[in-house]
């Protein structure tokens, strides 16, 4: 009897082991596999899309080439080297801001032009496939007037309401989500607390949040998120403050690095967590590359503050004094804090001039920034206004700028600038969760970056800012294709 029991126990154990093996095998077979590049590119086709100043090419398919076995490159050749076995950050997305100005201009368009706009930006096949948007938390300069979501002096926030946004902005965001396939990565930024919370008693011209309103202002973010999500619009994340070191004529508020750190760790972070929003991404800085390292050092070196910070956002306006973009500063943040995320949160070409809709350097500014920012570890890239009118607005303080697409509200016509196409060379072909791939050019005349999509497609973007055409070889492992890129042109090579 004891022998039979022992044998039965052994059989049961073997059965459990067998079931465990079956479950393990099934789990391995269904587990999502990591993105893998092709082991050999020989014989594989590369499709080339080009936008060029010297030709009527706008994201135009300009050829297909076949990779062939390649020998040692010569010093006399121009080359780009892609190593698909070395990958870096994951790609979140590319998009632009749905400001009040964008929403108001959109509402003024005829229905067919509204659909054209939505398709141009958010359709992956017919447009350039944006999957990221930014919103302002109450008014910014690109609003027709200053406004908040509460009545004056309402410290308790009992009057909080997003009714203002229901007229233009929320309907547009819902249309964008639908066109983008039902989901979109959406983050929001405040330009200023309400005037009664600030020491200068106005939303404009800088000033600071008064300490007695820290708690109320932290709660304000959560009320915004919950109100938007109740309206059917998910919020992925927030930034603490737009441009916290800029005293602007429009909505603005100043935080030193220490003030932003302490507001984050003592008020905003704990409040978000208490209100059940601890999963939302909190982005610090949201200003230019020039001071980004100091802000990162102060906030990320404080464990209590750092625990709430998903990453750091930056703009490109450090060039307003006439200097060069500080791309190396972004790389230094990445190297110093590799567990934090980098996101470009705003950029546009300033000083609107309707005679410069087709001004090519405006587009090249985008291409140059995007390539350098991605190569420095940036995971997402956000343009400023998606759409502006024929004046570069509306803007309640006369701060008129360019957008990739403008609308002449008098005629209903949409005007596509070269910047739209340059951005599209990235957003149309590089999809969410792609991995950046090691890419290097042998000559400074060319800029380049590469990404490997989840479906196995590789995308290499090449940009030529010189006046002359350049013939180069694109090397991928031991194979290559020979490509010609025109002067002042950008190419996306998909293979």
Protein Blocks (a to p, Z undefined) as FASTA:
>chain_A
ZZmmmmmmmmmmmmmmmmmmmmmmmmmmmpccdddddfbfghiacddddddfkbccehia
fbdcdddddddddfkbccddddfkbccdddfbdcddddfklmmmmmmpcfklmmmmmmmm
mmmklmnopabdcddehjdfkbcbdcdfbdehilnommgccklmmmmmmmmmmmmmmmno
opacdddddfbdcfklpmnlpabegiaddfklmmmmmmmmmmmmmmmmmnopacfbdcfb
gcklbccfbdcddddfklmmmmmmmmmmmmmmmnopampccdehjiafklmmmmmmmmmm
pmklmmmmnbacddfklmmnopacdfklmmmmmmmmmmbccddfbdcdehiafklmmgmk
lmmmmmmmmmmmmmnopabdcdddfbdcfkopacfklpacddfbdcdfknopacddfklm
mmmmmmmmmcghiacdddddfbfkbccdddddfkopacdddddfbfbdcdddddehjbcc
dddddehiaddddZZ
